[in-house]
Structures are given as structure tokens and as C-alpha cells.
Amino acid sequence: MHRIAIWCAGTLGAVALAVPMLTFAQSPFISFGGRVMSINFCSHGAVNIIILPAGFFPISYVWQAGTPIGLPPTHPGQQVLGLALPVPIPCVGFGSHPPIWWGLQVIYGGTSLI
């Protein structure tokens, strides 16, 4: 009887620890935030932004014209935060040999006024 109680307590503890991870894994979006390092304009009306989050490596995001909430950042140094899809999309620049930036598509975003 004592072994069953220990097994039940261990299983219940493992489930209690796993529930927050399971609910987080079901969200299709990635949250992001940080300081805007550069802004690149794309030929199809989107804006590619590269931000420096709290970590060490800059990350690229594509702010499309159809993003329902929020305006894209206007200058480097602004703070942004929001949600993005985890699938990279291309952003083609201007010119005869246009650069192509890849970034995660912004679904919801907000910027600071500064």
C-alpha cells in the first residue's frame, strides 16, 4: 500500500510540473521584445526589423502591411514587443540586385514612443 501512495504522489508531482510546459507548447506564437537595431524596407510594403533582445544575438522580424495591431518602428533605438509566428518569411529589398532578409512574421506588435 505504501508503494502505491509513493507512486501516485510521484506521478501527480510530475503531471503538476509538466502542465505549464504543455500549455506553453500549444501556443503557435513566439513572444519577442528588445531594442531595434536596424530597419529595412521591403519592396512589397513590409518592414524588416532587426532587434537586440535580452540575449546576445540579434533576431530578424518582418512587419507586414497587414499586421492587424500596432505600427512598425520608425527609427533604430525604439523598444518593441509582440508575438510572431515561428516560420521565417522573405523580405525582398529594392534595387537591381535586391537583398533578401529572412525574418519571423509579426502577428501583434507594439513600439515605444522614444
C-alpha positions as CSV (number, residue, x, y, z in Angstrom):
1,M,0.0,0.0,0.0
2,H,2.9,2.4,0.8
3,R,4.5,1.9,-2.7
4,I,1.2,2.8,-4.4
5,A,0.9,6.0,-2.4
6,I,4.5,6.9,-3.3
7,W,3.9,6.1,-7.0
8,C,0.7,8.2,-7.0
9,A,2.4,11.1,-5.4
10,G,5.3,11.0,-7.8
11,T,3.0,10.8,-10.8
12,L,0.9,13.6,-9.5
13,G,4.0,15.7,-9.0
14,A,5.3,15.0,-12.5
15,V,2.0,16.0,-14.0
16,A,1.9,19.2,-12.0
17,L,5.3,20.1,-13.2
18,A,4.6,19.2,-16.9
19,V,1.3,21.1,-17.2
20,P,2.8,24.6,-17.6
21,M,5.2,23.3,-20.3
22,L,2.4,21.5,-22.1
23,T,0.2,24.6,-22.2
24,F,3.1,26.8,-23.4
25,A,3.9,24.3,-26.2
26,Q,0.3,24.5,-27.6
27,S,0.7,28.2,-28.4
28,P,1.8,28.7,-32.1
29,F,3.3,32.2,-31.4
30,I,6.7,33.3,-30.1
31,S,6.9,36.3,-27.9
32,F,9.6,38.8,-28.6
33,G,10.9,42.1,-27.4
34,G,14.0,44.3,-27.5
35,R,15.7,47.4,-28.9
36,V,15.5,48.0,-32.7
37,M,19.0,47.8,-34.2
38,S,18.1,48.4,-37.9
39,I,15.1,48.9,-40.2
40,N,15.0,47.7,-43.8
41,F,12.1,48.5,-46.2
42,C,10.9,45.7,-48.5
43,S,9.5,46.0,-52.0
44,H,6.1,44.5,-51.1
45,G,5.3,47.1,-48.4
46,A,6.7,45.1,-45.4
47,V,9.3,46.3,-43.0
48,N,12.2,44.1,-41.8
49,I,13.4,44.9,-38.3
50,I,16.4,43.5,-36.5
51,I,16.2,43.7,-32.8
52,L,18.6,43.0,-30.0
53,P,16.7,41.1,-27.3
54,A,17.9,40.5,-23.8
55,G,20.1,37.7,-25.1
56,F,23.3,38.0,-27.2
57,F,22.1,37.5,-30.8
58,P,20.1,39.9,-32.9
59,I,16.9,38.4,-34.4
60,S,15.1,39.5,-37.6
61,Y,11.3,40.0,-37.8
62,V,9.1,41.0,-40.8
63,W,6.4,43.5,-40.1
64,Q,3.9,43.2,-42.9
65,A,1.4,45.8,-44.0
66,G,-1.5,43.5,-42.9
67,T,-0.3,43.3,-39.3
68,P,-3.7,44.0,-37.5
69,I,-2.4,45.7,-34.4
70,G,0.4,48.1,-33.9
71,L,2.6,50.2,-36.2
72,P,6.1,49.3,-37.3
73,P,9.0,51.1,-35.6
74,T,10.1,54.3,-37.2
75,H,13.8,54.6,-36.1
76,P,16.5,52.5,-34.5
77,G,16.6,52.6,-30.7
78,Q,12.9,52.1,-30.2
79,Q,11.7,49.3,-28.0
80,V,9.4,46.7,-29.5
81,L,7.5,43.8,-28.2
82,G,4.9,41.4,-29.6
83,L,4.1,38.0,-30.9
84,A,5.5,36.3,-34.1
85,L,4.9,33.1,-36.0
86,P,7.9,30.7,-35.8
87,V,8.1,30.3,-39.6
88,P,10.6,32.6,-41.4
89,I,9.3,34.6,-44.4
90,P,11.4,36.5,-47.0
91,C,11.6,40.3,-47.3
92,V,13.0,41.4,-50.7
93,G,14.6,44.8,-50.8
94,F,14.9,47.4,-53.6
95,G,17.4,47.6,-56.5
96,S,18.6,45.7,-59.5
97,H,20.2,43.1,-57.2
98,P,17.9,43.3,-54.2
99,P,19.0,42.0,-50.8
100,I,16.7,39.3,-49.2
101,W,16.2,39.4,-45.5
102,W,14.5,36.5,-43.7
103,G,12.6,37.0,-40.5
104,L,9.7,35.8,-38.4
105,Q,6.3,37.3,-39.3
106,V,5.0,39.7,-36.7
107,I,1.4,39.0,-35.7
108,Y,1.0,41.6,-33.0
109,G,3.4,44.3,-32.1
110,G,3.9,47.5,-30.2
111,T,6.6,50.1,-30.1
112,S,7.8,52.7,-27.7
113,L,7.3,56.4,-28.4
114,I,11.0,57.2,-28.0
